[in-house]
Amino acid sequence: MKMNITQLKEQTSGVILDIHMDDQAKQHLAHVGLYEGAHIRMERSGKMGHPCTLLVCGNFLMLRFEDAMRIEVEEQ
Protein backbone atom coordinates (compact mmCIF):
# COMPACT_ATOMS: atom_id res chain seq x y z
CA MET A 1 0.00 0.00 0.00
CA LYS A 2 1.37 3.41 -0.98
CA MET A 3 1.61 6.06 1.74
CA ASN A 4 3.89 8.86 2.84
CA ILE A 5 6.57 8.28 5.47
CA THR A 6 4.53 9.95 8.22
CA GLN A 7 1.90 7.21 7.86
CA LEU A 8 4.32 4.40 8.74
CA LYS A 9 3.85 3.07 12.26
CA GLU A 10 6.81 3.05 14.62
CA GLN A 11 9.17 0.07 14.20
CA THR A 12 7.77 -0.55 10.69
CA SER A 13 9.91 -0.77 7.55
CA GLY A 14 9.25 0.47 4.06
CA VAL A 15 10.78 1.14 0.65
CA ILE A 16 10.85 4.61 -0.89
CA LEU A 17 8.79 4.70 -4.09
CA ASP A 18 8.99 8.39 -5.00
CA ILE A 19 10.19 11.71 -3.63
CA HIS A 20 7.98 14.65 -4.57
CA MET A 21 10.60 17.42 -4.33
CA ASP A 22 12.79 19.43 -6.67
CA ASP A 23 16.03 17.90 -7.98
CA GLN A 24 18.26 19.81 -5.56
CA ALA A 25 16.30 18.55 -2.55
CA LYS A 26 16.31 14.99 -3.95
CA GLN A 27 20.08 15.16 -4.37
CA HIS A 28 20.54 16.35 -0.79
CA LEU A 29 18.35 13.52 0.54
CA ALA A 30 20.23 10.99 -1.60
CA HIS A 31 23.46 12.00 0.14
CA VAL A 32 21.98 10.89 3.47
CA GLY A 33 20.54 7.65 2.05
CA LEU A 34 17.00 8.67 1.06
CA TYR A 35 16.43 7.79 -2.59
CA GLU A 36 13.95 5.75 -4.62
CA GLY A 37 14.34 2.07 -3.73
CA ALA A 38 16.01 2.73 -0.35
CA HIS A 39 14.86 0.68 2.64
CA ILE A 40 13.93 2.68 5.72
CA ARG A 41 12.56 1.98 9.18
CA MET A 42 10.37 4.35 11.18
CA GLU A 43 11.88 4.60 14.65
CA ARG A 44 9.79 7.48 16.02
CA SER A 45 6.86 8.94 14.12
CA GLY A 46 6.49 12.68 13.78
CA LYS A 47 2.92 13.20 14.84
CA MET A 48 1.33 16.64 14.91
CA GLY A 49 4.04 18.29 12.82
CA HIS A 50 7.06 17.11 14.80
CA PRO A 51 10.13 15.62 13.07
CA CYS A 52 10.25 11.86 12.60
CA THR A 53 13.27 9.65 13.26
CA LEU A 54 14.21 7.11 10.59
CA LEU A 55 16.81 4.37 10.43
CA VAL A 56 18.47 4.65 7.02
CA CYS A 57 21.58 2.65 5.97
CA GLY A 58 22.35 1.93 9.64
CA ASN A 59 22.15 5.61 10.64
CA PHE A 60 19.45 7.55 12.47
CA LEU A 61 18.06 10.50 10.56
CA MET A 62 15.60 13.13 11.71
CA LEU A 63 13.35 14.46 8.98
CA ARG A 64 11.04 17.46 9.15
CA PHE A 65 7.36 16.52 9.06
CA GLU A 66 6.79 18.71 5.98
CA ASP A 67 9.54 16.89 4.06
CA ALA A 68 8.42 13.45 5.23
CA MET A 69 4.94 14.16 3.83
CA ARG A 70 6.50 14.44 0.35
CA ILE A 71 8.18 11.01 0.37
CA GLU A 72 6.04 8.14 -0.85
CA VAL A 73 6.77 4.68 0.56
CA GLU A 74 5.40 1.16 0.51
CA GLU A 75 5.24 -0.71 3.80
CA GLN A 76 7.26 -3.93 3.95
C-alpha positions as a printed Julia matrix, in Angstrom:
76×3 Matrix{Float64}:
  0.0    0.0    0.0
  1.37   3.41  -0.98
  1.61   6.06   1.74
  3.89   8.86   2.84
  6.57   8.28   5.47
  4.53   9.95   8.22
  1.9    7.21   7.86
  4.32   4.4    8.74
  3.85   3.07  12.26
  6.81   3.05  14.62
  9.17   0.07  14.2
  7.77  -0.55  10.69
  9.91  -0.77   7.55
  9.25   0.47   4.06
 10.78   1.14   0.65
 10.85   4.61  -0.89
  8.79   4.7   -4.09
  8.99   8.39  -5.0
 10.19  11.71  -3.63
  7.98  14.65  -4.57
 10.6   17.42  -4.33
 12.79  19.43  -6.67
 16.03  17.9   -7.98
 18.26  19.81  -5.56
 16.3   18.55  -2.55
 16.31  14.99  -3.95
 20.08  15.16  -4.37
 20.54  16.35  -0.79
 18.35  13.52   0.54
 20.23  10.99  -1.6
 23.46  12.0    0.14
 21.98  10.89   3.47
 20.54   7.65   2.05
 17.0    8.67   1.06
 16.43   7.79  -2.59
 13.95   5.75  -4.62
 14.34   2.07  -3.73
 16.01   2.73  -0.35
 14.86   0.68   2.64
 13.93   2.68   5.72
 12.56   1.98   9.18
 10.37   4.35  11.18
 11.88   4.6   14.65
  9.79   7.48  16.02
  6.86   8.94  14.12
  6.49  12.68  13.78
  2.92  13.2   14.84
  1.33  16.64  14.91
  4.04  18.29  12.82
  7.06  17.11  14.8
 10.13  15.62  13.07
 10.25  11.86  12.6
 13.27   9.65  13.26
 14.21   7.11  10.59
 16.81   4.37  10.43
 18.47   4.65   7.02
 21.58   2.65   5.97
 22.35   1.93   9.64
 22.15   5.61  10.64
 19.45   7.55  12.47
 18.06  10.5   10.56
 15.6   13.13  11.71
 13.35  14.46   8.98
 11.04  17.46   9.15
  7.36  16.52   9.06
  6.79  18.71   5.98
  9.54  16.89   4.06
  8.42  13.45   5.23
  4.94  14.16   3.83
  6.5   14.44   0.35
  8.18  11.01   0.37
  6.04   8.14  -0.85
  6.77   4.68   0.56
  5.4    1.16   0.51
  5.24  -0.71   3.8
  7.26  -3.93   3.95
